[in-house]
Amino acid sequence: MFHETRKGAGLPYSALNAVVVPRPIGWISTLSAEGVANLAPYSFFNAVAYRPPQVMFSATSNHRLGGLKDAVADARATGEFVVNVATWELREQMNASAVPAPREVDEFEYAGLTKADCRLVRCPRVAESPVSLECRYARSLEMLTDDPEDPNTVVFGEVVGIHVEERVLSEGRIDFLELRPIGRLGYLDFVRVDNVFTMERPEWVAEPPS
């Protein structure tokens, strides 16, 4: 089958989310200008640069409450956010923090999670997460949208500090099987990292002259 995306879905459910997989989950924590902590998962998330290290997350507007999602609004207002790694052990709490709660609700408390202080930013990190990235807001971009009242916003940030628990390290490297991060698939499906394979990166060698 084939369909033009501007002419309808073509399938009962979106194919895009089901084929751009697995997507890492950016479990973003922020602190509002009024001092309210916010925590929510974003599956449009990734690393985008090495030097300096930078990440991004993307969000639509808050349909239920109106306006930007809390993480977007807070990052813009305060210049900070934290990316916490969602793991298999924290899957239920991660999912609970996705609730479209009013702005005054602290999702750490709602999901039964503990706040931990960061070193270089004011917003809290998830104490139970074995890896957290402290980020300073760099810029945001408004992407194409079918409704100006419903923006698609990408937020970029510089990673200025990284917290890693010793238990997920092995000889100076992250042990993915110990970390057991989870990712997003399509529909209501997720995936857990429980196997790893390695391939050497190829090097270009020009064919010798005959």
C-alpha positions in Angstrom: 0.0 0.0 0.0 0.9 3.7 -0.4 -0.7 6.9 0.8 0.2 10.5 0.8 0.4 11.6 4.4 -1.5 14.9 3.7 -4.4 12.9 2.4 -5.2 10.8 5.4 -3.6 8.2 7.6 -4.0 5.3 5.1 -4.0 2.9 8.1 -6.1 2.8 11.2 -3.1 3.9 13.3 -0.1 6.0 12.5 2.6 4.2 10.6 5.3 6.8 11.4 5.5 6.0 15.1 5.7 2.3 14.3 8.5 2.5 11.8 10.8 5.1 13.4 11.8 2.6 16.1 13.0 2.1 18.7 13.0 5.7 19.9 14.9 6.6 23.1 12.8 8.1 25.8 13.8 11.5 27.1 12.5 11.6 30.6 12.6 15.3 31.0 12.5 17.1 34.4 12.3 20.8 34.8 11.5 23.4 37.4 9.0 26.2 36.6 9.8 29.9 37.3 7.4 29.5 40.2 9.4 26.6 41.6 7.1 23.7 40.7 8.9 20.5 39.6 7.8 18.9 36.3 8.6 15.4 34.9 7.4 13.8 31.7 8.6 11.4 29.0 9.2 12.4 25.4 9.8 9.8 22.7 10.9 12.4 20.1 14.3 12.7 21.8 17.9 12.1 20.8 21.5 13.2 21.0 22.5 15.6 18.2 26.1 16.7 18.7 29.4 15.6 20.3 31.3 18.9 20.9 29.8 20.4 22.9 27.5 17.5 23.7 23.9 18.4 22.8 20.5 16.8 22.9 17.0 17.6 21.8 13.4 16.8 22.6 10.3 17.7 20.7 6.7 18.3 21.9 3.3 19.2 20.6 1.2 21.7 22.6 -0.7 20.7 25.7 -4.1 19.9 24.2 -5.9 19.4 27.5 -4.6 22.4 29.3 -3.7 24.7 26.4 -0.3 26.3 25.7 3.1 24.7 25.5 4.0 21.5 27.4 5.5 22.2 30.8 8.9 21.0 29.8 9.1 23.3 26.8 7.8 26.3 28.7 10.0 25.7 31.7 13.2 25.1 29.7 12.6 28.4 27.9 11.8 30.3 31.0 14.6 29.0 33.2 17.2 27.9 30.7 17.6 24.5 32.2 16.3 20.9 32.0 17.5 17.4 32.9 17.2 14.2 30.9 16.8 11.1 33.0 17.2 7.6 31.6 14.0 5.5 31.8 14.8 1.9 32.7 12.9 -1.3 32.9 12.6 -1.0 36.7 11.2 2.5 36.3 8.7 1.7 33.5 5.6 2.2 35.6 6.7 5.5 37.2 7.8 6.7 33.7 4.4 5.9 32.3 2.6 7.5 35.3 4.5 10.8 34.8 3.1 11.0 31.3 -0.3 12.0 32.7 -1.6 15.3 31.4 -1.7 16.9 34.8 -2.3 20.6 35.6 0.7 22.8 35.7 0.7 23.0 39.5 1.0 19.2 39.9 4.5 17.8 40.8 4.8 14.6 38.7 7.7 13.4 40.9 5.2 13.2 43.8 2.4 11.9 41.5 4.6 9.0 40.2 6.1 8.2 43.6 9.7 9.3 42.7 12.4 11.0 44.6 14.0 14.3 43.7 17.8 14.6 43.7 19.8 17.8 43.5 21.8 18.5 40.4 25.3 20.1 40.5 25.1 22.8 37.7 21.3 23.3 37.2 18.5 24.1 39.6 15.9 21.7 38.4 15.8 18.2 40.1 16.7 14.9 38.6 15.1 11.5 39.3 17.1 9.9 42.1 16.0 6.4 41.1 17.3 6.8 37.5 20.9 5.5 37.2 21.8 8.1 34.5 20.8 11.8 34.3 22.0 14.5 32.0 22.1 18.1 33.3 21.3 20.4 30.4 21.4 24.2 29.7 18.8 25.4 27.2 20.3 26.4 23.9 17.5 27.2 21.6 14.1 26.0 20.4 12.6 25.8 16.9 9.0 25.9 15.8 8.4 23.2 13.2 5.7 22.9 10.6 2.2 22.5 12.0 -1.3 22.1 10.6 -2.6 24.4 13.3 -0.8 27.6 14.5 -2.6 27.2 17.8 -1.0 23.7 18.1 2.7 24.2 17.7 5.4 21.5 17.2 8.4 22.7 19.2 11.9 21.2 19.3 14.1 22.2 22.3 17.9 21.9 22.1 20.2 21.9 25.1 23.9 21.5 25.9 24.7 18.7 28.3 26.8 20.3 31.0 27.0 17.4 33.5 26.3 13.6 33.6 25.4 11.5 36.6 26.1 7.8 36.3 25.7 5.2 39.0 28.7 3.0 39.5 26.6 -0.2 39.2 25.9 0.4 35.5 29.6 0.9 34.7 31.9 -1.9 33.6 35.6 -1.0 32.8 34.7 2.6 32.3 31.8 1.9 29.9 28.0 1.8 30.3 26.8 -1.8 30.7 23.6 -1.7 28.7 22.4 -5.1 30.1 22.8 -3.7 33.6 21.2 -0.4 32.7 18.3 -2.0 30.9 17.0 1.2 29.3 13.5 1.1 27.6 12.5 2.7 24.3 9.3 3.6 22.5 7.8 1.6 19.7 4.5 2.4 18.0 1.0 2.4 19.4 1.2 1.5 23.2 4.3 -0.6 22.8 7.7 -0.3 24.3 11.0 -2.2 24.1 13.6 -3.2 26.7 17.4 -3.5 25.9 18.2 -7.0 26.9 20.7 -8.1 24.3 23.7 -6.4 22.6 25.8 -7.1 19.5 29.0 -5.4 18.3 30.2 -4.5 14.9 33.5 -2.7 14.1 33.1 0.5 12.2 34.5 0.1 8.6 37.5 2.1 7.4 37.8 3.3 3.8 40.6 1.7 1.9 41.1 2.7 -1.7 41.6 -0.1 -4.1 45.3 -0.4 -5.0 46.2 0.4 -8.6 46.3 -2.6 -10.9 
